[in-house]
């Protein structure tokens, strides 16, 4: 470095100034782009601007009964149900 001429030092100075100028311009532009990007994303989140697809609830339909209601006989007859109830209440007293 000490062997540089005055002309070379002046050229280096110009190059360094140009480098610093470009670096400052780049950093300023980068900050603006990043700020714009993140501000836009944040606004989208705050304003809830999402592309939500309309969905429908698909509830399966109940198949029709194969037996007519008037022909249907329950598994427990009422008298049998009374017997089961009485036996249950009697056995609960043992607990």
Biopython code that builds the backbone (N, CA, C, O; Angstrom):
import numpy as np
from Bio.PDB.StructureBuilder import StructureBuilder

atoms = [
    (1, "UNK", "N", (0.799, -1.198, 0.000)),
    (1, "UNK", "CA", (0.000, 0.000, 0.000)),
    (1, "UNK", "C", (0.851, 1.275, 0.000)),
    (1, "UNK", "O", (0.475, 2.247, -0.656)),
    (2, "UNK", "N", (1.961, 1.305, 0.699)),
    (2, "UNK", "CA", (2.735, 2.552, 0.731)),
    (2, "UNK", "C", (3.322, 2.916, -0.627)),
    (2, "UNK", "O", (3.724, 4.063, -0.822)),
    (3, "UNK", "N", (3.385, 1.979, -1.572)),
    (3, "UNK", "CA", (3.992, 2.270, -2.873)),
    (3, "UNK", "C", (2.982, 2.845, -3.869)),
    (3, "UNK", "O", (3.303, 2.972, -5.051)),
    (4, "UNK", "N", (1.792, 3.189, -3.431)),
    (4, "UNK", "CA", (0.769, 3.714, -4.338)),
    (4, "UNK", "C", (1.064, 5.165, -4.696)),
    (4, "UNK", "O", (1.569, 5.951, -3.895)),
    (5, "UNK", "N", (0.727, 5.469, -5.920)),
    (5, "UNK", "CA", (0.900, 6.861, -6.360)),
    (5, "UNK", "C", (-0.338, 7.669, -5.968)),
    (5, "UNK", "O", (-1.352, 7.114, -5.545)),
    (6, "UNK", "N", (-0.235, 8.953, -6.113)),
    (6, "UNK", "CA", (-1.358, 9.836, -5.770)),
    (6, "UNK", "C", (-2.548, 9.541, -6.679)),
    (6, "UNK", "O", (-3.694, 9.552, -6.232)),
    (7, "UNK", "N", (-2.276, 9.282, -7.939)),
    (7, "UNK", "CA", (-3.348, 8.970, -8.900)),
    (7, "UNK", "C", (-4.081, 7.696, -8.490)),
    (7, "UNK", "O", (-5.309, 7.645, -8.559)),
    (8, "UNK", "N", (-3.355, 6.673, -8.068)),
    (8, "UNK", "CA", (-3.969, 5.413, -7.646)),
    (8, "UNK", "C", (-4.802, 5.609, -6.374)),
    (8, "UNK", "O", (-5.875, 5.021, -6.238)),
    (9, "UNK", "N", (-4.320, 6.416, -5.468)),
    (9, "UNK", "CA", (-5.068, 6.689, -4.232)),
    (9, "UNK", "C", (-6.371, 7.406, -4.561)),
    (9, "UNK", "O", (-7.407, 7.108, -3.967)),
    (10, "UNK", "N", (-6.330, 8.342, -5.492)),
    (10, "UNK", "CA", (-7.550, 9.055, -5.886)),
    (10, "UNK", "C", (-8.553, 8.114, -6.561)),
    (10, "UNK", "O", (-9.759, 8.223, -6.340)),
    (11, "UNK", "N", (-8.050, 7.199, -7.376)),
    (11, "UNK", "CA", (-8.934, 6.219, -8.020)),
    (11, "UNK", "C", (-9.567, 5.295, -6.978)),
    (11, "UNK", "O", (-10.756, 4.981, -7.052)),
    (12, "UNK", "N", (-8.752, 4.862, -6.003)),
    (12, "UNK", "CA", (-9.290, 4.020, -4.929)),
    (12, "UNK", "C", (-10.348, 4.768, -4.114)),
    (12, "UNK", "O", (-11.355, 4.201, -3.692)),
    (13, "UNK", "N", (-10.088, 6.035, -3.913)),
    (13, "UNK", "CA", (-11.054, 6.841, -3.158)),
    (13, "UNK", "C", (-12.382, 6.923, -3.909)),
    (13, "UNK", "O", (-13.444, 6.793, -3.300)),
    (14, "UNK", "N", (-12.334, 7.135, -5.222)),
    (14, "UNK", "CA", (-13.553, 7.183, -6.033)),
    (14, "UNK", "C", (-14.290, 5.841, -6.007)),
    (14, "UNK", "O", (-15.516, 5.788, -5.913)),
    (15, "UNK", "N", (-13.518, 4.771, -6.092)),
    (15, "UNK", "CA", (-14.119, 3.430, -6.061)),
    (15, "UNK", "C", (-14.805, 3.184, -4.714)),
    (15, "UNK", "O", (-15.920, 2.662, -4.675)),
    (16, "UNK", "N", (-14.154, 3.553, -3.624)),
    (16, "UNK", "CA", (-14.742, 3.368, -2.292)),
    (16, "UNK", "C", (-15.997, 4.225, -2.110)),
    (16, "UNK", "O", (-16.971, 3.776, -1.507)),
    (17, "UNK", "N", (-15.978, 5.432, -2.619)),
    (17, "UNK", "CA", (-17.165, 6.280, -2.529)),
    (17, "UNK", "C", (-18.321, 5.682, -3.327)),
    (17, "UNK", "O", (-19.465, 5.677, -2.874)),
    (18, "UNK", "N", (-18.011, 5.183, -4.508)),
    (18, "UNK", "CA", (-19.032, 4.541, -5.334)),
    (18, "UNK", "C", (-19.588, 3.295, -4.640)),
    (18, "UNK", "O", (-20.796, 3.058, -4.629)),
    (19, "UNK", "N", (-18.683, 2.511, -4.067)),
    (19, "UNK", "CA", (-19.091, 1.306, -3.339)),
    (19, "UNK", "C", (-20.022, 1.660, -2.174)),
    (19, "UNK", "O", (-21.070, 1.036, -2.001)),
    (20, "UNK", "N", (-19.642, 2.647, -1.391)),
    (20, "UNK", "CA", (-20.468, 3.053, -0.250)),
    (20, "UNK", "C", (-21.824, 3.596, -0.701)),
    (20, "UNK", "O", (-22.844, 3.350, -0.057)),
    (21, "UNK", "N", (-21.827, 4.318, -1.787)),
    (21, "UNK", "CA", (-23.076, 4.858, -2.314)),
    (21, "UNK", "C", (-24.013, 3.732, -2.756)),
    (21, "UNK", "O", (-25.200, 3.741, -2.430)),
    (22, "UNK", "N", (-23.475, 2.769, -3.495)),
    (22, "UNK", "CA", (-24.282, 1.635, -3.954)),
    (22, "UNK", "C", (-24.778, 0.797, -2.777)),
    (22, "UNK", "O", (-25.916, 0.326, -2.773)),
    (23, "UNK", "N", (-23.918, 0.618, -1.788)),
    (23, "UNK", "CA", (-24.308, -0.155, -0.606)),
    (23, "UNK", "C", (-25.451, 0.534, 0.134)),
    (23, "UNK", "O", (-26.402, -0.126, 0.554)),
    (24, "UNK", "N", (-25.367, 1.840, 0.297)),
    (24, "UNK", "CA", (-26.427, 2.587, 0.978)),
    (24, "UNK", "C", (-27.742, 2.523, 0.197)),
    (24, "UNK", "O", (-28.816, 2.358, 0.775)),
    (25, "UNK", "N", (-27.632, 2.655, -1.124)),
    (25, "UNK", "CA", (-28.827, 2.579, -1.967)),
    (25, "UNK", "C", (-29.467, 1.199, -1.867)),
    (25, "UNK", "O", (-30.686, 1.077, -1.738)),
    (26, "UNK", "N", (-28.639, 0.165, -1.927)),
    (26, "UNK", "CA", (-29.135, -1.202, -1.832)),
    (26, "UNK", "C", (-29.818, -1.439, -0.485)),
    (26, "UNK", "O", (-30.917, -1.992, -0.438)),
    (27, "UNK", "N", (-29.180, -1.027, 0.600)),
    (27, "UNK", "CA", (-29.744, -1.255, 1.932)),
    (27, "UNK", "C", (-31.054, -0.489, 2.110)),
    (27, "UNK", "O", (-31.992, -1.000, 2.722)),
    (28, "UNK", "N", (-31.124, 0.715, 1.589)),
    (28, "UNK", "CA", (-32.351, 1.497, 1.682)),
    (28, "UNK", "C", (-33.473, 0.823, 0.896)),
    (28, "UNK", "O", (-34.595, 0.702, 1.388)),
    (29, "UNK", "N", (-33.170, 0.389, -0.318)),
    (29, "UNK", "CA", (-34.168, -0.289, -1.143)),
    (29, "UNK", "C", (-34.600, -1.607, -0.500)),
    (29, "UNK", "O", (-35.786, -1.936, -0.490)),
    (30, "UNK", "N", (-33.643, -2.355, 0.034)),
    (30, "UNK", "CA", (-33.951, -3.627, 0.691)),
    (30, "UNK", "C", (-34.890, -3.398, 1.879)),
    (30, "UNK", "O", (-35.867, -4.129, 2.042)),
    (31, "UNK", "N", (-34.606, -2.401, 2.700)),
    (31, "UNK", "CA", (-35.465, -2.102, 3.855)),
    (31, "UNK", "C", (-36.882, -1.753, 3.404)),
    (31, "UNK", "O", (-37.857, -2.198, 4.009)),
    (32, "UNK", "N", (-36.990, -0.958, 2.344)),
    (32, "UNK", "CA", (-38.313, -0.568, 1.852)),
    (32, "UNK", "C", (-39.098, -1.773, 1.339)),
    (32, "UNK", "O", (-40.290, -1.912, 1.616)),
    (33, "UNK", "N", (-38.424, -2.637, 0.592)),
    (33, "UNK", "CA", (-39.100, -3.816, 0.041)),
    (33, "UNK", "C", (-39.556, -4.743, 1.158)),
    (33, "UNK", "O", (-40.692, -5.216, 1.149)),
    (34, "UNK", "N", (-38.683, -5.003, 2.113)),
    (34, "UNK", "CA", (-39.035, -5.897, 3.221)),
    (34, "UNK", "C", (-40.159, -5.296, 4.060)),
    (34, "UNK", "O", (-41.085, -6.004, 4.457)),
    (35, "UNK", "N", (-40.084, -4.006, 4.329)),
    (35, "UNK", "CA", (-41.132, -3.352, 5.113)),
    (35, "UNK", "C", (-42.467, -3.440, 4.388)),
    (35, "UNK", "O", (-43.489, -3.736, 5.007)),
    (36, "UNK", "N", (-42.469, -3.186, 3.089)),
    (36, "UNK", "CA", (-43.705, -3.261, 2.305)),
    (36, "UNK", "C", (-44.273, -4.669, 2.326)),
    (36, "UNK", "O", (-45.479, -4.854, 2.483)),
    (37, "UNK", "N", (-43.413, -5.655, 2.168)),
    (37, "UNK", "CA", (-43.854, -7.052, 2.151)),
    (37, "UNK", "C", (-44.489, -7.445, 3.484)),
    (37, "UNK", "O", (-45.595, -7.984, 3.510)),
    (38, "UNK", "N", (-43.803, -7.181, 4.572)),
    (38, "UNK", "CA", (-44.319, -7.579, 5.879)),
    (38, "UNK", "C", (-45.527, -6.740, 6.297)),
    (38, "UNK", "O", (-46.416, -7.246, 6.983)),
    (39, "UNK", "N", (-45.574, -5.482, 5.901)),
    (39, "UNK", "CA", (-46.750, -4.661, 6.194)),
    (39, "UNK", "C", (-47.966, -5.204, 5.465)),
    (39, "UNK", "O", (-49.058, -5.259, 6.030)),
    (40, "UNK", "N", (-47.788, -5.603, 4.222)),
    (40, "UNK", "CA", (-48.889, -6.177, 3.454)),
    (40, "UNK", "C", (-49.375, -7.470, 4.090)),
    (40, "UNK", "O", (-50.581, -7.676, 4.226)),
    (41, "UNK", "N", (-48.456, -8.339, 4.480)),
    (41, "UNK", "CA", (-48.857, -9.592, 5.122)),
    (41, "UNK", "C", (-49.582, -9.346, 6.434)),
    (41, "UNK", "O", (-50.583, -10.001, 6.726)),
    (42, "UNK", "N", (-49.087, -8.414, 7.219)),
    (42, "UNK", "CA", (-49.722, -8.103, 8.496)),
    (42, "UNK", "C", (-51.117, -7.524, 8.280)),
    (42, "UNK", "O", (-52.052, -7.878, 8.999)),
    (43, "UNK", "N", (-51.261, -6.653, 7.313)),
    (43, "UNK", "CA", (-52.587, -6.101, 7.014)),
    (43, "UNK", "C", (-53.546, -7.187, 6.555)),
    (43, "UNK", "O", (-54.724, -7.164, 6.912)),
    (44, "UNK", "N", (-53.062, -8.127, 5.776)),
    (44, "UNK", "CA", (-53.911, -9.234, 5.343)),
    (44, "UNK", "C", (-54.362, -10.069, 6.528)),
    (44, "UNK", "O", (-55.508, -10.514, 6.580)),
    (45, "UNK", "N", (-53.465, -10.283, 7.478)),
    (45, "UNK", "CA", (-53.849, -11.052, 8.660)),
    (45, "UNK", "C", (-54.849, -10.284, 9.518)),
    (45, "UNK", "O", (-55.818, -10.855, 10.018)),
    (46, "UNK", "N", (-54.606, -8.996, 9.682)),
    (46, "UNK", "CA", (-55.495, -8.190, 10.523)),
    (46, "UNK", "C", (-56.872, -8.061, 9.882)),
    (46, "UNK", "O", (-57.891, -8.157, 10.566)),
    (47, "UNK", "N", (-56.902, -7.848, 8.593)),
    (47, "UNK", "CA", (-58.178, -7.662, 7.901)),
    (47, "UNK", "C", (-58.827, -8.984, 7.518)),
    (47, "UNK", "O", (-59.932, -8.999, 6.975)),
    (48, "UNK", "N", (-58.160, -10.078, 7.792)),
    (48, "UNK", "CA", (-58.675, -11.421, 7.501)),
    (48, "UNK", "C", (-59.043, -11.576, 6.037)),
    (48, "UNK", "O", (-60.125, -12.059, 5.703)),
    (49, "UNK", "N", (-58.153, -11.172, 5.188)),
    (49, "UNK", "CA", (-58.389, -11.318, 3.755)),
    (49, "UNK", "C", (-57.827, -12.654, 3.293)),
    (49, "UNK", "O", (-56.764, -12.720, 2.675)),
    (50, "UNK", "N", (-58.550, -13.702, 3.601)),
    (50, "UNK", "CA", (-58.128, -15.033, 3.201)),
    (50, "UNK", "C", (-59.055, -15.536, 2.107)),
    (50, "UNK", "O", (-60.209, -15.117, 2.021)),
    (51, "UNK", "N", (-58.567, -16.402, 1.304)),
    (51, "UNK", "CA", (-59.403, -17.061, 0.314)),
    (51, "UNK", "C", (-59.969, -18.318, 0.956)),
    (51, "UNK", "O", (-59.350, -19.382, 0.927)),
    (52, "UNK", "N", (-61.144, -18.177, 1.531)),
    (52, "UNK", "CA", (-61.775, -19.305, 2.208)),
    (52, "UNK", "C", (-62.774, -19.920, 1.237)),
    (52, "UNK", "O", (-63.643, -19.233, 0.701)),
    (53, "UNK", "N", (-62.637, -21.201, 1.025)),
    (53, "UNK", "CA", (-63.549, -21.887, 0.133)),
    (53, "UNK", "C", (-64.862, -22.140, 0.854)),
    (53, "UNK", "O", (-64.884, -22.491, 2.034)),
    (54, "UNK", "N", (-65.952, -21.956, 0.126)),
    (54, "UNK", "CA", (-67.250, -22.262, 0.719)),
    (54, "UNK", "C", (-67.365, -23.769, 0.868)),
    (54, "UNK", "O", (-67.152, -24.527, -0.078)),
    (55, "UNK", "N", (-67.700, -24.172, 2.055)),
    (55, "UNK", "CA", (-67.843, -25.596, 2.309)),
    (55, "UNK", "C", (-69.252, -25.876, 2.771)),
    (55, "UNK", "O", (-69.887, -25.056, 3.435)),
    (56, "UNK", "N", (-69.718, -27.029, 2.413)),
    (56, "UNK", "CA", (-71.036, -27.462, 2.843)),
    (56, "UNK", "C", (-70.867, -28.665, 3.743)),
    (56, "UNK", "O", (-69.988, -29.504, 3.545)),
    (57, "UNK", "N", (-71.724, -28.723, 4.728)),
    (57, "UNK", "CA", (-71.697, -29.852, 5.635)),
    (57, "UNK", "C", (-72.426, -31.004, 4.968)),
    (57, "UNK", "O", (-73.607, -30.893, 4.637)),
    (58, "UNK", "N", (-71.729, -32.099, 4.773)),
    (58, "UNK", "CA", (-72.326, -33.262, 4.136)),
    (58, "UNK", "C", (-72.786, -34.225, 5.219)),
    (58, "UNK", "O", (-71.998, -34.998, 5.763)),
    (59, "UNK", "N", (-74.067, -34.163, 5.517)),
    (59, "UNK", "CA", (-74.647, -35.051, 6.519)),
    (59, "UNK", "C", (-75.275, -36.215, 5.771)),
    (59, "UNK", "O", (-76.114, -36.011, 4.893)),
    (60, "UNK", "N", (-74.875, -37.431, 6.112)),
    (60, "UNK", "CA", (-75.469, -38.566, 5.407)),
    (60, "UNK", "C", (-76.952, -38.691, 5.745)),
    (60, "UNK", "O", (-77.376, -38.449, 6.875)),
    (61, "UNK", "N", (-77.704, -39.066, 4.761)),
    (61, "UNK", "CA", (-79.142, -39.233, 4.969)),
    (61, "UNK", "C", (-79.402, -40.575, 5.639)),
    (61, "UNK", "O", (-78.728, -41.570, 5.372)),
    (62, "UNK", "N", (-80.395, -40.570, 6.512)),
    (62, "UNK", "CA", (-80.755, -41.804, 7.214)),
    (62, "UNK", "C", (-81.477, -42.705, 6.222)),
    (62, "UNK", "O", (-82.413, -42.272, 5.550)),
    (63, "UNK", "N", (-81.046, -43.949, 6.131)),
    (63, "UNK", "CA", (-81.728, -44.847, 5.193)),
    (63, "UNK", "C", (-83.158, -45.118, 5.672)),
    (63, "UNK", "O", (-83.420, -45.129, 6.875)),
    (64, "UNK", "N", (-84.056, -45.332, 4.754)),
    (64, "UNK", "CA", (-85.442, -45.588, 5.156)),
    (64, "UNK", "C", (-85.553, -46.926, 5.891)),
    (64, "UNK", "O", (-84.805, -47.869, 5.633)),
    (65, "UNK", "N", (-86.507, -46.967, 6.807)),
    (65, "UNK", "CA", (-86.732, -48.209, 7.550)),
    (65, "UNK", "C", (-87.331, -49.249, 6.613)),
    (65, "UNK", "O", (-88.210, -48.952, 5.804)),
    (66, "UNK", "N", (-86.840, -50.457, 6.740)),
    (66, "UNK", "CA", (-87.356, -51.519, 5.874)),
    (66, "UNK", "C", (-88.675, -52.071, 6.398)),
    (66, "UNK", "O", (-89.416, -52.719, 5.659)),
    (67, "UNK", "N", (-88.971, -51.816, 7.668)),
    (67, "UNK", "CA", (-90.212, -52.310, 8.270)),
    (67, "UNK", "C", (-91.123, -51.118, 8.518)),
    (67, "UNK", "O", (-90.676, -50.067, 8.977)),
    (68, "UNK", "N", (-92.377, -51.284, 8.217)),
    (68, "UNK", "CA", (-93.330, -50.212, 8.469)),
    (68, "UNK", "C", (-93.492, -50.041, 9.975)),
    (68, "UNK", "O", (-93.465, -51.029, 10.709)),
    (69, "UNK", "N", (-93.660, -48.814, 10.451)),
    (69, "UNK", "CA", (-93.745, -48.588, 11.901)),
    (69, "UNK", "C", (-94.889, -49.343, 12.580)),
    (69, "UNK", "O", (-94.752, -49.759, 13.730)),
    (70, "UNK", "N", (-95.997, -49.523, 11.895)),
    (70, "UNK", "CA", (-97.107, -50.237, 12.546)),
    (70, "UNK", "C", (-96.835, -51.736, 12.662)),
    (70, "UNK", "O", (-97.437, -52.405, 13.502)),
    (71, "UNK", "N", (-95.932, -52.276, 11.825)),
    (71, "UNK", "CA", (-95.588, -53.695, 11.907)),
    (71, "UNK", "C", (-94.447, -53.958, 12.884)),
    (71, "UNK", "O", (-94.131, -55.112, 13.172)),
    (72, "UNK", "N", (-93.841, -52.918, 13.385)),
    (72, "UNK", "CA", (-92.670, -53.057, 14.247)),
    (72, "UNK", "C", (-93.090, -53.430, 15.659)),
    (72, "UNK", "O", (-93.991, -52.818, 16.232)),
    (73, "UNK", "N", (-92.433, -54.436, 16.214)),
    (73, "UNK", "CA", (-92.662, -54.810, 17.614)),
    (73, "UNK", "C", (-91.357, -54.591, 18.355)),
    (73, "UNK", "O", (-90.306, -55.028, 17.886)),
    (74, "UNK", "N", (-91.396, -53.926, 19.499)),
    (74, "UNK", "CA", (-90.164, -53.668, 20.225)),
    (74, "UNK", "C", (-89.563, -54.947, 20.788)),
    (74, "UNK", "O", (-90.257, -55.951, 20.952)),
    (75, "UNK", "N", (-88.264, -54.903, 21.084)),
    (75, "UNK", "CA", (-87.591, -56.083, 21.634)),
    (75, "UNK", "C", (-88.128, -56.411, 23.019)),
    (75, "UNK", "O", (-88.328, -57.581, 23.344)),
    (76, "UNK", "N", (-88.359, -55.406, 23.824)),
    (76, "UNK", "CA", (-88.889, -55.620, 25.169)),
    (76, "UNK", "C", (-90.374, -55.281, 25.173)),
    (76, "UNK", "O", (-90.788, -54.201, 24.753)),
    (77, "UNK", "N", (-91.120, -56.185, 25.632)),
    (77, "UNK", "CA", (-92.524, -55.868, 25.877)),
    (77, "UNK", "C", (-92.580, -55.055, 27.159)),
    (77, "UNK", "O", (-91.642, -55.091, 27.956)),
    (78, "UNK", "N", (-93.643, -54.337, 27.364)),
    (78, "UNK", "CA", (-93.748, -53.464, 28.526)),
    (78, "UNK", "C", (-93.684, -54.254, 29.829)),
    (78, "UNK", "O", (-93.083, -53.799, 30.803)),
    (79, "UNK", "N", (-94.298, -55.425, 29.851)),
    (79, "UNK", "CA", (-94.270, -56.238, 31.076)),
    (79, "UNK", "C", (-92.845, -56.718, 31.361)),
    (79, "UNK", "O", (-92.418, -56.750, 32.515)),
    (80, "UNK", "N", (-92.121, -57.086, 30.326)),
    (80, "UNK", "CA", (-90.736, -57.527, 30.493)),
    (80, "UNK", "C", (-89.876, -56.365, 30.985)),
    (80, "UNK", "O", (-88.994, -56.556, 31.822)),
    (81, "UNK", "N", (-90.129, -55.158, 30.468)),
    (81, "UNK", "CA", (-89.384, -53.981, 30.883)),
    (81, "UNK", "C", (-89.638, -53.663, 32.354)),
    (81, "UNK", "O", (-88.725, -53.247, 33.068)),
    (82, "UNK", "N", (-90.870, -53.858, 32.804)),
    (82, "UNK", "CA", (-91.192, -53.639, 34.218)),
    (82, "UNK", "C", (-90.436, -54.620, 35.099)),
    (82, "UNK", "O", (-89.946, -54.247, 36.165)),
    (83, "UNK", "N", (-90.336, -55.867, 34.666)),
    (83, "UNK", "CA", (-89.601, -56.880, 35.439)),
    (83, "UNK", "C", (-88.116, -56.508, 35.550)),
    (83, "UNK", "O", (-87.520, -56.631, 36.620)),
    (84, "UNK", "N", (-87.538, -56.062, 34.463)),
    (84, "UNK", "CA", (-86.127, -55.680, 34.470)),
    (84, "UNK", "C", (-85.919, -54.477, 35.391)),
    (84, "UNK", "O", (-84.937, -54.427, 36.131)),
    (85, "UNK", "N", (-86.828, -53.520, 35.350)),
    (85, "UNK", "CA", (-86.718, -52.336, 36.205)),
    (85, "UNK", "C", (-86.809, -52.712, 37.678)),
    (85, "UNK", "O", (-86.013, -52.243, 38.490)),
    (86, "UNK", "N", (-87.769, -53.551, 38.020)),
    (86, "UNK", "CA", (-87.932, -53.967, 39.421)),
    (86, "UNK", "C", (-86.714, -54.747, 39.900)),
    (86, "UNK", "O", (-86.270, -54.558, 41.032)),
    (87, "UNK", "N", (-86.170, -55.617, 39.059)),
    (87, "UNK", "CA", (-84.983, -56.390, 39.443)),
    (87, "UNK", "C", (-83.788, -55.459, 39.632)),
    (87, "UNK", "O", (-82.978, -55.663, 40.536)),
    (88, "UNK", "N", (-83.678, -54.452, 38.794)),
    (88, "UNK", "CA", (-82.563, -53.506, 38.906)),
    (88, "UNK", "C", (-82.663, -52.697, 40.189)),
    (88, "UNK", "O", (-81.669, -52.529, 40.895)),
    (89, "UNK", "N", (-83.850, -52.193, 40.499)),
    (89, "UNK", "CA", (-84.011, -51.413, 41.734)),
    (89, "UNK", "C", (-83.795, -52.276, 42.963)),
    (89, "UNK", "O", (-83.244, -51.804, 43.957)),
    (90, "UNK", "N", (-84.219, -53.531, 42.915)),
    (90, "UNK", "CA", (-84.013, -54.428, 44.057)),
    (90, "UNK", "C", (-82.526, -54.707, 44.256)),
    (90, "UNK", "O", (-82.048, -54.750, 45.389)),
    (91, "UNK", "N", (-81.798, -54.895, 43.165)),
    (91, "UNK", "CA", (-80.366, -55.194, 43.269)),
    (91, "UNK", "C", (-79.546, -53.958, 43.629)),
    (91, "UNK", "O", (-78.466, -54.083, 44.206)),
    (92, "UNK", "N", (-80.038, -52.778, 43.300)),
    (92, "UNK", "CA", (-79.323, -51.563, 43.680)),
    (92, "UNK", "C", (-79.336, -51.358, 45.189)),
    (92, "UNK", "O", (-78.428, -50.736, 45.741)),
    (93, "UNK", "N", (-80.344, -51.870, 45.847)),
    (93, "UNK", "CA", (-80.395, -51.731, 47.307)),
    (93, "UNK", "C", (-79.288, -52.546, 47.971)),
    (93, "UNK", "O", (-78.892, -52.245, 49.097)),
    (94, "UNK", "N", (-78.793, -53.555, 47.301)),
    (94, "UNK", "CA", (-77.700, -54.364, 47.841)),
    (94, "UNK", "C", (-76.382, -53.590, 47.836)),
    (94, "UNK", "O", (-75.479, -53.869, 48.626)),
    (95, "UNK", "N", (-76.291, -52.622, 46.940)),
    (95, "UNK", "CA", (-75.050, -51.846, 46.863)),
    (95, "UNK", "C", (-75.004, -50.888, 48.003)),
    (95, "UNK", "O", (-74.042, -50.132, 48.135)),
]
sb = StructureBuilder()
sb.init_structure("model")
sb.init_model(0)
sb.init_chain("A")
sb.init_seg("    ")
for serial, (resi, resn, name, xyz) in enumerate(atoms, 1):
    if name == "N":
        sb.init_residue(resn, " ", resi, " ")
    sb.init_atom(name, np.array(xyz, "f"), 0.0, 1.0, " ", f" {name:<3s}", serial, name[0])
structure = sb.get_structure()
